[in-house]
Amino acid sequence: MKNKATSIILLAVFLSVFSGCKKGGDIVESRCEDLSNDYTAKLNAFVAVQNKANCTAFITSLDVLVDKCAILTAAEKKEYKESRDAIDCSDF
């Protein structure tokens, strides 16, 4: 049940990030898209194999995306950080 809840949280975060990264333009959007692609790859790896290493890689990619994606609003960044804080890699 906990894995299902974690997967739902991860999916919600992914959908929010993906929709947030489609608003910008030019170089900023390209950089955000690259970060989003890395985040998606790490998310897929974590969903496929839920272990501490994949969780840590996923969380790190989310942190980088939130910190470096310039087109995200402060409210979006806050939402992502709250979602990130809900995931505890020590559970794996």
C-alpha positions as CSV (number, residue, x, y, z in Angstrom):
1,M,0.0,0.0,0.0
2,K,2.9,2.4,0.8
3,N,4.4,1.8,-2.6
4,K,1.1,2.6,-4.3
5,A,0.8,5.8,-2.3
6,T,4.4,6.7,-3.2
7,S,3.8,6.0,-6.8
8,I,0.7,8.3,-6.8
9,I,2.7,11.1,-5.2
10,L,5.5,10.7,-7.8
11,L,3.0,10.7,-10.6
12,A,1.4,13.9,-9.4
13,V,4.7,15.6,-9.0
14,F,5.7,14.4,-12.5
15,L,2.5,15.7,-14.1
16,S,2.9,19.1,-12.3
17,V,6.6,19.4,-13.4
18,F,5.8,18.4,-17.0
19,S,3.0,20.9,-17.3
20,G,5.1,23.6,-15.6
21,C,8.0,23.2,-18.0
22,K,5.8,23.8,-21.1
23,K,5.3,27.6,-20.4
24,G,8.6,29.2,-21.2
25,G,10.6,29.9,-24.3
26,D,13.9,29.6,-26.0
27,I,17.0,28.6,-24.0
28,V,15.2,28.6,-20.6
29,E,12.5,26.2,-21.9
30,S,15.2,24.0,-23.5
31,R,17.2,23.8,-20.2
32,C,14.0,23.1,-18.3
33,E,13.1,20.4,-20.8
34,D,16.5,18.7,-20.3
35,L,16.1,18.7,-16.6
36,S,12.6,17.4,-16.9
37,N,13.8,14.6,-19.1
38,D,16.5,13.6,-16.5
39,Y,13.8,13.8,-13.8
40,T,11.5,11.5,-15.9
41,A,14.3,9.0,-16.4
42,K,15.0,8.9,-12.7
43,L,11.3,8.7,-11.9
44,N,10.9,5.7,-14.2
45,A,13.8,3.9,-12.7
46,F,12.5,4.5,-9.2
47,V,9.0,3.3,-10.1
48,A,10.4,0.2,-11.8
49,V,12.8,-0.7,-8.9
50,Q,11.9,1.0,-5.6
51,N,15.1,1.0,-3.7
52,K,17.1,3.6,-1.8
53,A,19.6,4.3,-4.6
54,N,16.9,5.0,-7.1
55,C,14.9,7.0,-4.6
56,T,17.9,9.2,-3.9
57,A,18.7,9.7,-7.6
58,F,15.0,10.6,-8.2
59,I,15.0,13.1,-5.3
60,T,18.2,14.7,-6.4
61,S,16.9,15.1,-10.0
62,L,13.7,16.7,-8.5
63,D,15.8,19.1,-6.4
64,V,17.9,20.1,-9.4
65,L,14.8,20.6,-11.6
66,V,13.2,22.8,-8.9
67,D,16.3,24.8,-8.3
68,K,17.4,25.3,-12.0
69,C,14.1,25.5,-14.0
70,A,13.8,29.2,-14.2
71,I,10.3,29.2,-15.7
72,L,8.7,27.7,-12.5
73,T,6.9,30.1,-10.4
74,A,7.5,30.4,-6.6
75,A,4.2,28.7,-5.9
76,E,5.1,25.8,-8.2
77,K,8.5,25.5,-6.6
78,K,6.9,25.4,-3.2
79,E,4.5,22.7,-4.3
80,Y,7.3,20.6,-5.7
81,K,9.4,21.0,-2.5
82,E,6.4,20.0,-0.4
83,S,5.9,16.9,-2.5
84,R,9.6,16.1,-2.3
85,D,9.5,16.4,1.5
86,A,6.7,13.8,1.6
87,I,9.1,11.1,0.2
88,D,11.4,9.5,2.6
89,C,14.2,7.4,0.9
90,S,15.0,5.7,4.2
91,D,11.8,3.7,3.7
92,F,13.4,1.7,1.0
